[in-house]
């Protein structure tokens, strides 16, 4: 009899997470009937005891906020990619019992853009300066040849993004959010802001927009994404990112590649449609 294997997503709150939908779809396609994937509401205080209590049947964990940095001291090793942004969203338990942390958000951004035909850009603009923005900066270090302008609401945030730029060895310039409409003329625009934050920019979309990567997936489309599509621009959604980072998680945890990206996306789309 094949031994059961377990994985799960941890975070707080976590009830909204689509990760179980995506990973379970992958297990079905890969005929991994012995694998299960669950969700657990775990905060920073409870994380150490939760991890210590996991048995040998556990293969991996997906981590969302606020655990991406809190998990690092509990690990035996983290990848260079995770070290870049001091954030781990994936933990794999090796056969010899080691806990290895990785970040699949960064290559997930690159893969989502590549799927939409964006291999390299001369410059880019990032709207927002939170945790997702730092991952976007790290992704741009792989595909952007020139300047990245980050539009922020405070000088403190601006200073943080410039520091990230130095750390990642990318050419970062910051600009005040009041000028965010200027971002929409960049070859690639990455919106990393919460729902509603970019709605006022929709009327500023240029007549011939290029590519917009909006990291939101619910509600979808955002007003900015809808206007962008109306004018013929390419739009990459937060679901694209969620799927591609989950694809990498499945491959790392199960050792099976390639993961079924199309089945995972279809499952995500159906789950979102059912909630609307």
C-alpha positions in Angstrom: 0.0 0.0 0.0 1.3 3.4 -1.0 2.0 5.7 2.0 -0.1 8.8 2.2 1.5 12.2 1.7 0.4 15.5 3.1 0.8 19.2 2.2 -1.1 22.4 3.2 -1.3 26.1 3.0 -0.7 28.1 6.3 -1.6 31.7 7.0 -4.0 33.9 8.9 -6.5 34.5 7.6 -6.4 31.6 5.1 -10.0 30.6 4.5 -10.0 32.5 1.2 -6.9 30.7 -0.2 -7.3 29.1 -3.6 -4.2 26.9 -3.0 -6.1 23.8 -2.0 -8.2 24.0 -5.2 -5.0 24.3 -7.4 -2.9 21.7 -5.7 -5.8 19.1 -5.5 -6.4 19.6 -9.2 -2.8 18.9 -9.8 -2.9 15.7 -7.7 -5.9 14.5 -9.7 -4.2 15.0 -13.0 -1.0 13.4 -11.8 -2.9 10.5 -10.4 -1.5 11.1 -6.9 -4.5 9.6 -5.1 -2.5 9.2 -1.8 -1.8 12.9 -1.6 -3.9 15.4 0.4 -3.7 19.2 0.6 -5.4 21.2 3.3 -5.5 24.7 4.8 -4.7 25.7 8.4 -5.2 29.1 10.0 -1.9 29.6 11.7 -0.4 32.9 12.9 3.2 33.8 13.7 2.9 32.8 17.4 1.5 29.3 16.6 3.9 28.6 13.6 6.9 27.1 15.5 4.8 24.5 17.4 2.8 23.7 14.2 5.9 23.0 12.2 7.5 21.0 15.0 4.4 18.8 15.3 4.5 17.6 11.7 5.1 13.9 11.0 7.1 12.1 8.4 4.0 12.0 6.0 4.4 15.7 5.4 5.9 16.7 2.1 5.6 20.5 2.1 3.9 23.7 3.0 2.7 26.7 1.2 2.9 29.9 3.2 0.9 33.2 2.9 0.9 36.3 5.1 2.0 36.8 7.8 4.3 33.8 7.7 6.6 34.3 4.8 9.3 35.9 6.9 8.4 34.3 10.3 9.1 30.8 9.0 12.8 31.5 8.0 14.3 30.8 11.5 12.6 27.4 11.5 14.3 26.2 8.4 17.5 24.4 7.7 18.1 26.1 4.4 16.6 28.7 2.1 17.1 29.2 -1.6 19.0 32.1 -3.0 15.7 33.4 -4.5 14.0 33.4 -1.1 17.0 35.1 0.5 16.8 37.9 -2.1 13.5 39.2 -0.7 13.7 37.6 2.8 10.4 35.8 2.1 9.6 32.0 1.9 6.3 30.9 0.4 7.2 27.2 0.0 8.7 24.7 2.4 9.8 21.2 1.2 10.6 18.5 3.7 13.4 16.3 2.3 13.7 12.5 2.8 16.4 13.1 5.4 14.2 15.4 7.4 15.5 18.8 6.4 13.3 21.8 6.0 14.1 23.7 2.8 12.5 27.1 2.1 12.0 28.6 -1.4 10.1 31.5 -3.0 8.1 30.5 -6.0 6.4 34.0 -6.3 9.4 35.4 -8.1 9.8 32.7 -10.8 6.0 32.6 -10.9 5.8 36.2 -12.0 8.4 35.6 -14.7 6.6 32.5 -15.9 3.2 34.3 -16.0 4.7 37.1 -18.1 6.5 34.6 -20.4 3.2 32.8 -21.0 1.8 36.1 -22.3 4.8 36.7 -24.6 6.8 39.0 -22.3 10.4 37.7 -22.3 12.3 40.9 -21.7 11.5 44.6 -21.4 13.7 47.7 -21.6 11.9 49.4 -18.6 9.0 48.8 -16.2 6.8 50.6 -13.7 5.5 49.1 -10.4 2.5 50.5 -8.6 2.8 50.1 -4.9 5.6 49.2 -2.5 4.4 46.3 -0.3 5.7 42.7 -0.1 4.5 41.8 -3.6 6.3 44.8 -5.0 9.6 43.5 -3.7 9.0 40.2 -5.4 8.1 42.0 -8.6 11.4 43.9 -8.3 13.3 40.6 -7.9 11.4 39.2 -11.0 12.4 42.3 -13.0 16.0 41.7 -12.2 15.7 38.7 -14.5 13.8 40.3 -17.4 14.2 44.1 -17.3 17.2 45.6 -18.9 16.7 49.2 -17.8 15.1 51.5 -15.2 12.2 50.4 -13.0 10.1 53.3 -11.6 8.1 52.5 -8.4 5.2 54.7 -7.5 4.6 55.0 -3.8 2.6 57.0 -1.3 5.3 57.8 1.3 9.0 58.6 1.4 9.6 55.8 3.9 8.2 53.3 1.3 10.3 55.0 -1.4 13.4 54.5 0.6 12.6 50.9 1.2 12.2 50.3 -2.5 15.4 52.0 -3.4 17.2 49.8 -0.8 15.6 46.7 -2.4 16.8 47.9 -5.7 20.4 48.2 -4.4 20.2 44.8 -2.9 18.8 43.2 -6.1 21.2 45.2 -8.3 18.4 46.7 -10.3 18.0 50.3 -11.5 15.2 51.7 -9.3 13.7 55.2 -9.3 10.8 56.1 -7.1 8.0 58.6 -7.8 5.1 60.0 -5.9 1.8 58.2 -6.2 0.2 61.5 -7.4 2.1 60.9 -10.7 1.0 57.2 -11.0 -0.8 57.9 -14.3 2.7 58.3 -15.8 3.3 54.6 -15.1 0.8 53.5 -17.6 3.0 54.5 -20.5 5.8 52.0 -19.5 6.4 48.9 -21.6 5.3 46.8 -18.6 3.2 48.0 -15.7 2.9 45.8 -12.6 0.1 46.8 -10.2 0.7 45.3 -6.7 -1.8 47.4 -4.8 -5.0 46.3 -2.9 -8.4 46.2 -4.5 -9.7 49.7 -5.5 -6.3 51.4 -5.2 -5.8 51.8 -9.0 -9.5 52.4 -10.0 -8.9 56.1 -10.4 -6.1 55.4 -13.0 -8.5 53.6 -15.4 -9.4 56.9 -17.2 -5.7 57.5 -17.8 -5.0 54.3 -19.8 -3.3 55.4 -23.0 -4.8 54.7 -26.4 -2.2 52.0 -27.2 -1.3 50.3 -23.9 1.4 47.6 -23.7 1.2 45.0 -20.9 -0.4 45.2 -17.5 0.3 42.7 -14.8 -2.4 43.2 -12.1 -1.7 40.9 -9.1 -5.3 40.8 -8.0 -7.7 38.0 -9.0 -10.8 38.7 -6.9 -12.5 40.9 -7.7 -11.7 40.6 -11.3 -11.3 42.3 -13.6 -10.2 45.5 -11.8 -11.3 48.7 -13.4 -7.8 49.3 -14.6 -7.5 45.8 -16.1 -10.9 46.1 -17.8 -10.1 49.5 -19.4 -6.6 48.2 -20.4 -8.2 45.2 -22.2 -10.8 47.5 -23.8 -8.0 49.5 -25.4 -6.3 46.4 -26.7 -3.5 46.0 -24.2 -2.3 42.6 -22.9 -3.4 41.8 -19.3 -1.8 39.3 -16.9 -3.9 38.5 -13.9 -3.2 37.6 -10.3 -4.7 34.2 -11.1 -1.9 33.7 -13.6 0.6 34.4 -10.9 -1.2 32.2 -8.4 -1.3 29.3 -10.8 2.4 29.5 -11.9 3.7 29.8 -8.3 1.6 26.8 -7.4 2.9 24.9 -10.4 6.4 25.2 -9.0 5.3 24.3 -5.5 3.6 21.1 -6.8 6.8 20.1 -8.7 9.0 20.7 -5.7 6.8 18.9 -3.2 5.9 15.9 -5.3 9.0 15.6 -7.5 6.7 15.3 -10.5 7.1 17.6 -13.5 5.7 19.2 -15.4 2.7 20.1 -13.2 -0.6 20.4 -15.1 -0.8 24.2 -15.5 -4.0 24.2 -17.6 -5.9 21.9 -15.2 -4.9 24.0 -12.3 -5.9 27.2 -14.0 -9.3 25.7 -15.0 -9.9 24.7 -11.4 -9.0 28.1 -10.1 -11.3 29.8 -12.7 -14.2 27.5 -11.7 -13.7 28.2 -8.0 -13.7 31.9 -8.5 -16.8 31.8 -10.8 -18.7 29.8 -8.1 -18.0 32.5 -5.6 -19.4 35.3 -7.7 
